[in-house]
């Protein structure tokens, strides 16, 4: 079994030339999973708002995964988690989620919510193993039948 590489996490600019391609790949991946178009890309401008923290995971300086969280008044939403296909199955998603949760806690967040899609079995498993439980739809995810919303209270 392959071992997870040593990741270096940093708060980053989602528009940076070495980072933006991850988001384009994520959008392509989601378009393949949900060809009916009911999963819409998140505009880059939304990820650059003051209430958003964007994190990249790097191996030897190369971005291999990313994720963000958005601070709302009563919860924090994890968004845009993505691991390059060549790096999947090595535990990077787990490490990335843990790094995001640490940043959320550091910023004072106590309740984390997220939305994923019905076709993303690996993501659902990752979140369930990390202690996330299904919750009612929230925010902009109210009317999408392909959405699964989950939440976790941080200790």
C-alpha positions in Angstrom: 0.0 0.0 0.0 1.3 3.5 -0.9 1.9 5.9 1.9 0.4 9.4 2.0 3.0 12.0 1.0 4.0 14.7 3.4 1.7 17.6 2.7 2.4 21.2 3.3 -0.8 23.3 3.8 -1.0 27.0 3.2 -3.6 29.7 2.9 -3.5 30.7 -0.7 -5.0 32.8 -3.4 -7.4 30.6 -5.5 -6.5 32.7 -8.6 -2.8 32.1 -8.3 -1.4 30.6 -11.5 -0.4 27.3 -9.9 -3.6 27.0 -7.9 -6.4 28.0 -10.3 -5.9 24.9 -12.5 -7.0 22.7 -9.5 -10.4 24.5 -9.5 -10.8 24.1 -13.3 -10.1 20.4 -12.9 -12.7 20.3 -10.1 -15.3 22.0 -12.3 -14.5 19.5 -15.1 -14.8 16.5 -12.7 -18.2 17.8 -11.4 -19.5 18.4 -14.9 -18.7 14.7 -15.7 -20.5 13.5 -12.6 -23.5 15.8 -13.0 -24.0 16.4 -16.8 -27.4 17.8 -16.4 -25.8 21.0 -15.1 -27.6 21.1 -11.7 -24.2 21.5 -10.0 -22.8 24.9 -10.9 -19.2 26.1 -10.6 -18.4 28.5 -7.8 -17.1 31.8 -9.4 -13.6 32.6 -8.5 -14.6 36.0 -7.1 -16.7 34.2 -4.5 -13.6 32.4 -3.2 -11.8 35.7 -2.8 -14.3 37.3 -0.4 -13.1 38.4 3.1 -15.2 35.7 4.8 -13.5 32.9 2.8 -10.3 31.0 3.6 -8.8 29.0 0.7 -6.2 26.3 1.5 -3.9 24.4 -0.8 -2.1 21.2 0.0 1.3 20.9 -1.7 3.8 18.1 -2.2 7.3 19.4 -3.1 5.8 22.8 -3.7 3.2 21.5 -6.2 -0.5 22.0 -5.4 -2.2 18.6 -5.3 -5.3 19.4 -3.4 -7.4 22.4 -2.3 -10.4 23.3 -0.2 -12.0 26.4 1.3 -14.3 27.4 4.0 -16.8 30.3 4.2 -17.7 31.9 7.5 -21.4 32.5 8.0 -23.1 34.0 11.1 -23.9 30.6 12.7 -21.8 28.1 10.9 -18.8 27.6 8.6 -19.2 25.9 5.2 -16.5 23.7 3.7 -16.4 24.1 -0.1 -14.4 23.2 -3.1 -12.5 20.3 -1.7 -10.6 18.5 -4.5 -7.7 16.1 -4.7 -5.9 15.5 -8.0 -6.9 12.1 -9.4 -3.3 10.8 -9.4 -3.1 11.5 -5.6 -6.4 9.9 -4.6 -6.5 6.9 -2.3 -3.5 8.1 -0.3 -5.4 9.8 2.5 -4.9 13.3 1.2 -8.6 14.1 1.4 -8.6 13.2 5.1 -5.5 15.3 5.8 -7.0 18.3 3.9 -10.3 18.0 5.7 -8.5 17.9 9.1 -6.4 21.0 8.1 -9.6 22.9 7.1 -11.2 22.0 10.4 -8.1 23.2 12.3 -8.3 26.5 10.5 -12.1 26.7 11.2 -11.5 26.1 14.9 -8.6 28.6 14.9 -11.0 31.2 13.4 -13.6 30.5 16.1 -15.9 28.3 14.2 -17.8 25.6 16.1 -20.2 24.1 13.5 -19.1 23.0 10.1 -21.5 22.3 7.3 -20.8 21.0 3.8 -22.7 19.9 0.7 -21.6 17.2 -1.6 -23.4 15.3 -4.4 -25.1 12.0 -4.6 -22.6 10.7 -7.2 -19.6 11.3 -4.9 -19.5 8.1 -2.9 -15.9 8.5 -1.8 -16.6 12.0 -0.5 -19.6 10.8 1.4 -17.5 8.0 3.0 -14.7 10.4 3.9 -17.1 12.9 5.6 -19.0 10.1 7.5 -15.7 8.7 8.8 -14.7 12.2 9.9 -17.8 12.5 12.0 -20.1 14.4 9.7 -23.8 13.5 9.8 -26.5 14.3 7.3 -28.5 17.5 8.0 -31.3 19.4 6.4 -30.4 21.4 3.3 -29.0 24.9 4.1 -28.0 28.1 2.2 -28.1 27.8 -1.5 -28.5 24.0 -1.4 -32.2 24.1 -0.5 -33.6 23.0 -3.9 -31.0 20.6 -5.4 -32.1 17.0 -5.4 -28.5 15.9 -6.1 -27.2 17.6 -2.9 -26.5 15.9 0.3 -25.8 18.2 3.2 -23.8 17.2 6.3 -22.6 18.9 9.5 -20.2 18.4 12.4 -19.8 20.2 15.7 -16.2 20.8 16.4 -15.0 20.0 20.0 
